[in-house]
Amino acid sequence: MVSSEAVPYAKTGGLADVAGSLPVALAELGAEVTLVLPFYREVGMVEESAVPVRGQDAVVTYHEPPASLEAGVKTVLVRNDHYFWRDRLYGYTDEAERFVFFDRAVAELVRTNDWQPDVVHCNDWQTGLVPVYLRLLAEAEPRFARTRTLFTVHNLAFQGIFPEEAMEVAGLPWDLFRVDGLEFYGQVNFLKAGLLFSDMVTTVSPTYAKEIQTPDFGERLDGVLRERADRLAGILNGIDTRVWNPGEDKYLPAVSARTPGSRKPAYKKALQQKVGLPAAAAPVLGVVARLARQKGFDLLCEALPGLLEEKFQLVVLGVGEEDIQGRLEALAKEHPDRIKALFRFDEHLAHLIYAGSDLFLMPSRYEPCGLGQMIALRYGSIPVVHATGGLADTVQGFDAATGEGNGFVFREPTAEALAAAIREGLSAYKKERVWADLVGKVVGIDHSWRKSAGQYLELYRRLMEEEPAKS
């Protein structure tokens, strides 16, 4: 399992959650897993090698932390302080060179180690050249022809696009710089490399797998994805139920009540106290997210003034785009007893929002998978979502008459549609018995990794039974 980040070692987003929890779930199903990612902090050394970058050898050392994720999962961190000993994970002018180094180091690890993996599972553009290097390795050393590659797209919007000079940095033959290769509008696209050179492509929900084959969601790669449609699958992400466990959550106050629904009033009171809201009986709307237009929070800013005639409180936690933060901050100052906006990362408060809120807002314009709605459901916080990607796969509109559904859904990404869905949720909240039944139902939904990990194992086995890919 190859990733540029994974909890608990390094994290900027949902990729880290997946890369840190899927290997554990695979191991629990009997797979032997090695997680490989860049070295971002001090650990013990295991071995040293060298890989060529710009035609010169760059030293790489492979480290294994004193304690890996779980039994059955080994973690190896690729170290080169010039590339990775920095203040943040991404956003540097030598980004292409950094991840060329990492990808070549992964290929070198496969080549020189005393084990040969059945499958190398890569994630996002930072690992997009690994399938290319392994394909070239198999041509040079046929014993590696049985090693399969699977490439997972977590968000198609992030592609790793660089000037054509990146071909020389990567040491790749120029005949790969073509329309049906790594070339992308005169540049080099690392994510496209992963899409084309891997044996199988997955993305993080069935609906997103369909959406990215269309011009609206395909980010100029929809044609490539349609060509590979027979090698493209959508597998829904899961959540780490050891971390997100309402019954044993270290971030929540001790409550004697046994069910999430009956614990909710105590958690809500603790949340209100924590953020400085009055202990009102009003429903609490929660947000834990990157505050960006892609996530639909401009729609929320537009909808809020008209919604304030309704009875509710709102707690927002996250960082993001300056204009959205500014609008939320202004609304919070204007309505200090109704709205709290906290622009920071805060693990403790995030858990408290999931546990203490009644409705959880995810108005994303597009959402490849989304983990927040699954976590919210586990804590009995009912999601309000736009019907896109993984949100559409995990949240179905609630019908009070039949009891069917587990959330409140809007179809068009507009402020009016979002406001209508929130009002629908607030209306359902007023019906005490209906609401109690809804909360009691959703907390039992299984969003663990077990089912999805089983689907990945099936794909791995299918790939291992196939003949090697031709160049």
N, C-alpha and C positions, 0 to 999 in steps of 0.2 A: 504494500500500500504506500504510494508515493504522494506526498502533499507538501505544500509550502508552509502549512501551519497545522497544528493539531493541539487540542487541549490534552494535558495541562501544560504543554511546553511553550506554545506561542499561539496567540489568537488575535484576529482583527474582525472576524465575522463567523457566519454559520459554517463555512468550510471547516474551520477548526473543530467545531462540535461534531461534525460528521466524521472527520478523520480520526478523532479521538475516541469515538464510541462504536463506529461500525467494526473496526478490527476486533474489539472485545466481543461483540455479538457473533462475529464469524468464528472466533476461537471457541466460544461456548457451543457452537454447532460442529466443532471438530476440526476446523481448519488450523493450520500452523501459519501464523501471520507475522511478518516483519514490517513494521512501520518505519519509513525513511523520510526524514525532513531535514531542513537546514539547521545547523547548530546556532542557537540564539543565546545560549547560556552555558556555564561551566559544567561539564560532566566528565566521566572517566574515559580515557582513550582506549580504543581497541586495536586499530591498525592504521597504517598510513600508505598513501599511494600518490599518483600524480595523474592529472588529466590535461590534455592540450586545450588552451584557449588562445585565440589569435596566433596559433602556430607555436606557442610556447607552453611549457609545462607549468601548471599551477598546482601547488601542493594541496592535497586533500587528506584530511584525517577523519576516520570514522569513529564515532563515540557511542557508547552505550550508557544510558543513565543508570545510576545505581538501582533504581526500581522502575521497571517498565509498567505499562498500563495494567496488565493482568496476566495471570498464568496463561501461556499459549500465545502471548503477544510480545515479541521482541521489538525494541525501539533502537534505531540507529540514526544518529544525527551527523550530518555531513558538515565538516568544519573547514572553513577558510576565513580567517578573521577579516581579511581585506574586503570580502564580499558580504559577510553577514554580521560582523560585530559592529552594529550600528544602532542608532537611536530608535529606529522604527523598522518594520518589516519591508515596506514597499515605498515606491515613489522617488527613486533615484535616477540620475541621468544615465547610469550604466546598468539599467535594469536588464537589458538583453544579455549583457555579459555575465551578470550575476546568475541568471537562471540557465544560461548555456552551461556555465560551470556546474551548477547543481545537477542538471540533467545528464551531463557527461559523467559526473561522479556516480550517479545512480547506475548508469550502464556499466561503468567500470566495476562497481560493486557486484553486479550480476555476473560479470565476466570472470572476476578473480576470486570470488568467495568459494567456500567449499560446499555450498549448496546452490542448486539451480531452481529458481522459482517456476512453478507451473504457470502462474499468471502474475503479471505486473499491472496493478490497478493504479492508474494515474488520475490526477484531479486538477482540472482547470489549466489555464494557459501556462502557468509557471512550470508545469510538467509536460507541456505539449511536445517537446522534442524527444522525450524518452522513447516513445514508440518508433521514431525515426532512427535513433541511434541503435535500438535493439533490432530493427529490421536490417540495418547495415551490418550489425554484429553477426546476425544469423547467416548473411551472405558470406561473410568471411570465415565463420566457424559454424558449420552446419549443426553441431550438437545443440546450438541455441535455437534452432528452428522450431522446436517444440514449445518454447516459452511464448505464451500468449500475452497480448496486451489488451486492456480495457481502459477506456478513457471516459471519465465522467465530467460533464459540463454542469457546474453549479450555477452559473449566471453567464449567459451568452454575451452580455454587454461588455464583459471584460475579456479582451482577446490577446493582449500582448502583441501589438503591432509596432514594428520597428523598420528603420531604413534598410535598404537591400544590403548594406554593409554587414548586417547581422549574419548573412550567409557565410562571410569570411570569418567572423567571430566564432560562429558555430562549427567551422571546419567542415561544412557540408558541400557536396558537389553541386556545381551551378546548374546541372541539368534538373535539379529539383526545384529550381526557381522558375516555375511555369504556372499557368492558370490552374492546371489540375494537380499542382503541387503546393509549395509554400508561398508562392507569389499571391499578393492580395492588393490590387490597385497600385502596383509599382512598389509595394513594400513586402515585408516578411511578416506572416501572421502565425504566431506560435500555436494558438488555439486551433487554427485550421490544420496545422500539422498533426495535432492529436486526433482531430476528426478523421483525417484521411489515412493515417498510417496505423491506427490502432485496429485490432481485429474486431472490436465491438465498441460502440458508443452508447453510453447511458446518460440520462439526465434525471433530475431529482423528483419528478412527478409525471404520471401518465399524461395529464393535460398539457404540461409544459412541453413534453416531447412532441405533441401535435402542434402546439402554438409556434414553436421555433421553426417549423417547416413552412411558415407563411411569411410574406413580406412584412407584416405588421410587427412580428416578434423575432424575425430571423436575423436581424442585425447584419444584413448583407451576406449572410451565410446560409440563407434558407435554401438556395439552390444546391449547395453542397450537402445539406442535411436531407433534402429530398432524394438526392442520388444515393445516399446511404441509408435510406428509410428501412431497408430490410436488415440493417445492422444497428438500428437505433431502438432503444427501449427506455421507457420511463419507469423508474422504481422510486417509490415514495421514500423520503427520508424518515427516520424514526427519531425519537428523543431518548436521551440517557435517563432511564427511570430510576437509576441510583441517585443521580443529582436532583432530578425533579420528582421527588417523592413526598407528597403531602403529609404522610404519616411519620416521616423521619427527616424533616427538613430542618437543618441546623440553623437556618436564618429566620425561622419563625418562632414566635413565642410559644411556650408550652401551653397546650389547651387540653382539658380532660375529655371533651367531646370526641366521639369516635369517628364520625363521618365528616368528609370535607364540607358538606352542606351545613352541618351543625356547628362546625368550627368557624365558618365564614364570619359571623358577627364579631367574634373576638379578633380575627385577623383584620377585618375592616376597621375596627376601632384602633388597633395598633398602627395601621397604615395612616389613618387620619391624624393620629397623634404624631407620628414620625414626620409627616410633611406639613403639619400646622393647619389642618382643616378642622372645622368644628365637628364634633361627634354627632352629626345629623343622621337621621334615618334614611336619607336620600340614597339612591343607588350610586355607586362609584364606577366611573368609566376609567379604565386603565390603558396606558400606552407604554410599551417598552420597545424602542425601535430606533433605527437611524432616521432622523427627521429630514426626509428628502422628498422631492416631488415624485420620484419613482415609487415611494412608499405611500403616496397619496395624502401627505399631510398638508399640502396646500389646499386640498379639498376640505380637510377638517377645519383649517383656519377660516375658510370661506363660509362653512356651514355653521360654525359655533355661534356667531351673534344671533342668528335666528332661532337657534336651539335653546338659548338661555331662558326662554319662557317656560321650558320644562324644568322639572325638579331633578337635579343630579349634581354630582361633583366630578371633577376630572383631574386625574394625576398623570402627568406626562414625564417620562424619563428617557433621556437620550441626547445625542448630539447630531448635528447635521448642517443643513444649508442655512446660511446666515439670515436670509429673508424669512424663512419659516420660523426659525428660532425667535427672530424679532417680533413677528406677529403673535406668536404664542406668549412671549414675554409681556407684550402690551396687553393682551387679553387677561393674563394672570394678574397684572397690576390693577387692571380695571375691575376685576372680580376676585379679590383675594380670598373670599370665603367659599368660592366655587371652583376655582382653577388653580392648580399648582403645576408649574413647569420647571423641571430640574434638568439642566443641560450638563450631564456628566455620565460616566460609567459608575455604577454602584450595584454590585452583585447582591448585597443585602437587601437594598430597596427593591430591586427587580423581583426577587422572590416574594417580597411582601406585597407588591402590586399584583402579581399573579394570584396570590392567595386571598388578598383583601378586596379586589375589585369584583364587581358584579358583571360588567360587560367589558370586553377587551377589544380594542379597535385596531383593525388591520385593513385600511382602505387602499391597499397597493394597486397602482395601475397595472403592474405585472409582478408576479411573485413565483419564481421557479418552484419553490416548495413552501418555505415558511415553516418555522418551528414554533413561533410564538403562539399560534392558534392551538397547536397540540398541547403545549404546556398549559395554556389557559384552560383548556377543557379538563385536563387532569386535575386542576385545582378548583374546578367548578366555576370558572369565570367564562361566561358565554361569549363567543367571538362574534364580532360584526365585521364582515369581510366583503371585498369585491370578488366576484366570481371569476377568478383567473388562476392559472397554474395550480400549484398544490393547495391553494385555498379552496378552489372548486372541488378538488378531490377529497378534502377532509371535512368541509363544512357544508351542510345542506340546510336549506331554509326551514325554520321551525313553523309548524302549523299547530296552533293552540287547540284547534278542534279535534285533530287526530293524534296529537302528541308526537308526530313524525318530525324528524330533523333535529339539529343540534346547535343551530346558530341563526344569525340574521344576515341575509345575503342581498347585495344590490348588484345589478347587471351592468349598468353604465357608469363609467368613472366620472361622475359629476357630483358637485356639492349637494345638489338637490336629492339625488339618489342615496347618497350617504346619509343625509339628514333623515330621509324617510326610513331607512333601515334602523338608525339609532332610535327614532321615535317608536318603531315597531318593538324594539327591544325594551324600551322604557315602559311601554304599554303592557307587555307580557310580565314585566317585573311586578306590576301592581296587582297581578292575580296570584295571590300567595301560594295557593295549592298547585297551580299550573307551574309556577316558577320552581317550587321545591321539587316537583317531579322531573322537570327539565334538568336541574342541577344534579339530582340523584342519578339520572340516566347518563349524563355525559362523563361523569367521573369514572365510569366503568369502561369507557372506550380504551382499547389497547393501542397505544401509539408507540410501543417499544420497538426496538430494532429487530426483534426476532423474525417476524414475517419477512421484512425487507432483506435481512441478511440471508435468509433462506433463498430468496429470489436471486440474489447475487451468486450464491453458491451454485445454483442451477445454471446460471450463465457461465460461470467458470468451467463447470464440468462439460457443458456443451462445447465451449471453445476448445477444451483439451481433446475432445473427440474428433475435431475437424482437422483437415489437412492444413499444413502451414500456408500462410498467405504468400502470394507471388508478388514480386516487386514490379 
